[in-house]
Amino acid sequence: MYAHLPDLRAVQRRRKYVVAAGLALLMGLVATTGAALPAEAALREMIEGVGLLMIGVAIIGRAWCSLYIGGRKTHELVQDGPYALCRNPLYIFSFIGAFGVGAQTGSLTLAVVFTAAAVGIFLPVIGREEQFLAQAFPDSYPDYVRRTPRLIPDFRLWRPSEALMVHPGFFLRTLADGLPFLVAWPLFELIAHWQDSGLGPLLRLP
């Protein structure tokens, strides 16, 4: 039915490769930078705590979105629940998670860098998905675009579903995709111990 439309699965596969490469570059940045001086340890811990909270919000939010979108994305234009507030809520929660991961370094600068990297990676994917939806749903998608923000949620537009058909497989995959956010906490703790050993950092950031 959609053979003539953009291949979303191919786009999403390429996205995963780009995300992996971007993470490798960011981890190199983290390993050669430091967050706070010893006198600022309390501020660093606060930033890390906020980041951990953002990671939790991201994981729960992505799972929430998956309850609504399920396996409907390529067969139905989802316009309720979080998709009534904005057209790309799943990516919004990914941006929140990226900020949380960066904040695990204790540096607001790196938190912003991680968020900007996520935006740079996902915006082209969003564009391709919008192209798919515009061609797959030519009658309903333009009206959806007209009334629904692309990224910044408008909570006045909230519209719940009367019933949801849950796809456990999709829900679990989305949940699993979000769990790597949690890896940032122990991983960055190890990097901090490595830096404290005198091998790094080479640069300190606020």
Salt bridges, closest charged atoms under 4 A:
GLU48 OE2 - ARG44 NE 3.14
GLU76 OE2 - ARG72 NH2 2.81
GLU129 OE2 - LYS73 NZ 2.98
GLU130 OE2 - ARG87 NH2 3.21
GLU130 OE2 - ARG150 NE 2.86
ASP143 OD1 - ARG146 NH2 2.48
ASP143 OD2 - ARG147 NH1 2.50
ASP154 OD2 - ARG156 NH2 2.99
